[in-house]
Amino acid sequence: MKKALLGFVFVATLITSCKKETKDEVKEATEAVGNEMEEAIDTAAVKVDAAVDSTKSKAGKALEKGADKMNQAAEKLKEAAKK
């Protein structure tokens, strides 16, 4: 009877310690995934910022070209009106 009771206590102890180890492993895995997600989000944010800056630059250049063409057209119209 004592051996059975000691065996049961031993098994219960193993189960309890396994649960703690499992919880620790799950916690570590959760933290690792969280860190990886933060890094991925930071990387994506940097890429988006770069793309936005590039788009702003391209849009600004396109607007400048359009403004130049509008000025040239306005000058042609003024010259045509004078004739």
N, C-alpha and C positions, 0 to 999 in steps of 0.2 A: 504494500500500500504506500509506504514511504517513497519507494522508487517511482511509482506511478505519479505521485504528487510532485516529486522533484522533477520528473520528466515533463510534467505539465507546466511547472513553473519555468523550466528551461525553455520550452517551446514558446511560452507567452513572452518571455524576455527577448527571444530572437525575433518574434513578430513585432514587438514594440520597437526594438532597435532598428529593424528593417524599415519600419514605417518612418522613423526619424531620418534615416539615411535617404529614403525615397523623397521625403519632404525637402531635405536639404538639396538633393539633386534637382528636384523640380524648381526650387527657388533659384538655384544657380542657372539653370537652363532659361528660366523666365528672364532673369537679369541679362543674360547673354543676348537673348532675342531682343529685349528692349534696347540694349546698347547698339545692336546691329541696325535696328529700325531707326534709331536716332541718327546714326551715321549715314544711313541711306537717305533720310529726309534732309540732312544737312547738305549732302552731295547734290541732291536734286534741287535744293534751294539755290545753291551756287550756280548750277547749270541754268536754271530758270532766270536768275539775275543776269547772267552773261547773255542769254538769248534776248532778254528784254533790252539790255543795253545795245546789243547789235541791231535789233529792230528799230530802236529809237534813232540810232545813228543813220541807218539806211533810210528811214522815213524822213529825217531831217535833210539828208542830201537830196532825196527825191523832191521834197518841198522847195528846196533852193533852186533846183533845176526848173521846176514848174514856175516859180516866181520869175526866174530869168527869162523864160520863154514868154511869160505874160508881159514883162517889161518890153521885150523886143517887139511883141505884137502891138503893144500900145504905141511904141515909137513909130512903127510902120503906119499905124492908123493916123497918128498926128501928121506925119509927112504926107500921107495921101490926102488928108483933109486940107493941108496947106496948098496943094496943087489944084 
